[in-house]
């Protein structure tokens, strides 16, 4: 079974928009109430309240006191409490970010765990209480609908993301062979540099719109707060940011799909993007590249298409090591794009050399041993069944 998500644009009428906004508000209210209750309870007892106690206790009580909480579909409120419980648990288990209180400026979304239906003939999607909403059904799917997320962007556009369980078997991954493997080095100027010498430059969508963004942001800052002109300019800036994000996501999807379909084994470096963004003069360029999203696309697409995805440690000297003789140049600077190895006198392109080293490190016996703590390498069961190691 494969899980795939399909996103469609919704076009609700005036009444449906009002009901959607009420649904967002009710879910936001109950989420904030539950978070406040969880925090107070933990401060007193050092224990957390379960999701079931919140549903049977807090939610039931709030519905009795506030009739307007009965307006939205009841299961959306339960899903908000479930999402809060997951976020609260993840904070203690994985030390991820602590759940924040939601506001109207936050991303507005609600989840429907069931009873969502798609009418392909009339281009409509049915939601409980919202009824049929006109939808741009661009892609058809065959499978069982698991959950549906209705969301609204800051530019007042409505979307639905439908998670579908498709009755397809996950393809077996091929054997790891050096000839069919490729090393990929992620960069800023050249977005990817492959071990075969192929380079793909990044279009730099943010930089292309930088002057226009600065101009309208400067104009907006000079207008009075709350004025219609300021709101109009802020809305234009928001639309421009949305366009940049859409351009970036579209380009990353196309590149990741091409890379996955053309190779049997892809070797990457495990980058610490958060720490890299602390470099002031590179922070904006690194954020614009969105390496984390690109790697995320590669991960789930490698499962869909049966491609091996290997990672090396972030501290492996891929750029400083000569791929020809193994000499490590500790004096190499970031500005050195081409360097000559003192040992073998080989002239090396920094990015191509790094991608070749990433491939060599990834295919080494040491890296192919699975490490549960880091998540690097491959489990033994995968090596024995689907991806028997064979480096030729």
Secondary structure, 3 states (H helix, E strand, C coil): CEEEEEEEEEECCHHHHHHHHHHHHHHHHHHHHHHHHHHHHHHHHCCCCCHHHHHHHHHHHHHHHCHHHHCCCHHHHHHHHHHHHHHHHHHHHHCCCCCCCCCCCCCEEEEECCCCEEECCCCEEEECCCEEEEEECCCCCCCEEEEEEEEECCCCCEEEEEEEEECCCCCCCCCECHHHEEEEEECCCEEEEECCCCEEECCCHHHHCHHHHHHHHHHHHHCCCCCHHHHHHHHHHHHHHHHHHHHHHHHHHHHHHHHHHHCCEEEEECCCHHHHCCCHHHHHHHHHHCHHHHHHHHHHHHHHHCCEEEEECCCCCCCCECCCCCCECCCCCCCCCEEECCCCCCEEEHHHHHHHHHHHHHCCHHHHECCCCCCCCECHHHHHHCCCECCC
